[in-house]
Amino acid sequence: MMTACAPPKSSEPIAGSLPSASPEARDDGTYLQTIDPLGGQWRVIRVGQDDFSRFEDAKVSFQGGGFLNHGAGCGGGYPAFYRLDGQRVTITRREPIRVGKCRPSQGQIAAAVKSESVLANFLDQAATWSRPNEHTLLLEARDGTRALLARPVEPHPELAGRWLIETIAGKPFVTERRPAILSIGYGGIGAVADCNSLGTRFTVPVPGQLSINGEMIATLMGCPPEDMAEDTLIARAISGASGYRINGNELVLWGKIRMTLRRPPAPDRRLAGSYESCGNTLLGAYHEGPITLHFDKASVIDNAQCRATYRTEGPSLLITLDKGSACDVETAPFVPGEAVPVGGAISTLAVTLPDGFGFNEAGQLLLRTNRGLLTLCRQGESKPFGSG
């Protein structure tokens, strides 16, 4: 499994070595869907002739670094690797499927166990994919069996998305390392500040009212007392919420403790800039040191001082490496789950050969590479939860 051996560090480009920044290479907001067309969560509707719609937790989640997880009627939680090559998909599993997590009643266990096995066996044989429309994914196995998957329908689009926490109980909520974010989607509500990630479920009985369902679940990171106090205050505000009001970009949750939130500004989607790795690591790579990239008008330089010229055609990134020792890196062929070093004195550009880019809603740059997606943050900006 990949690990980050050292936290990302700033690696400034040589002064005057690159031309001035260009505003032309810019994501129009659709590029991420193009370079990661399977990304996100899909509900399994049918596999061959088997109806999976009866299982509420029948899902496949394609995650940004080239990982997937899936489950059907028996709890799920089966990781694997996936790789796209045009309309072809290859799924590689490093651990055998062990079905034994069933929660249904005794009479339903046999069907639930079968559903897990059917889905796992199908995914192991998956060969091609297609997207007939925005909300539908079709997978086909090597034997011709087809599976129909659909995007979950967002029940509360007016609430869905990311919100910056501005005040709690009428007092400004100020954090140190990263803005406090509350995220809402698909009946779930979660938050993160400087310590743990928190989450629970909710429903909207009628517009303007909230019903928080179940206990607040949180990660168990050890944090300074002041950061733990922030988590406690956020958890109390969410758990006690009984209603909401939206006014433009402002959201107010009211109940036992009033919380005021605001939509974050639109992210900067220009490619030009200086970046460092954050979030997920590359598939099949581990960090020998910091990963940094500086994009300018037509050139890019990485942590090893390997330079390249580039041009863009929509989300496509066409890179030509300069000749020189910094870019002269030999790497083993790609094998899912088998690590190769990258970062530090080892050229990120030469090892991964990026060929596409896009920005997510948090403003992070994702590069499509020959070893999965690489997530980068602009230098000097706050890092996401889990990236240190």
Secondary structure by P-SEA (a helix, b strand, c coil): cccccccbbbbbccccccccccccccccccaaaaacccccbbbbccccccccccccccbbbbcccccccccccccccccbbbbbcccbbbbbbccccccccccccccaaaaaaaaaaaaaaaaaaccccccccccbbbbbccccbbbbbbcccccccccccbbbbcccccccccccccccccccccccccccccccccccccccccccbbbbcccbbbbbccccaaaaaaaaaaaaaaaacccccccccbbbbbccbbbbbbbccccccccbbbbbbcccccccbbbccbbbbbbccccccccccccccccccccbbbbbbccccccccccccccccbbbbbccccccccccccccccccccbbbbbbccccbbbbcccccccccccc
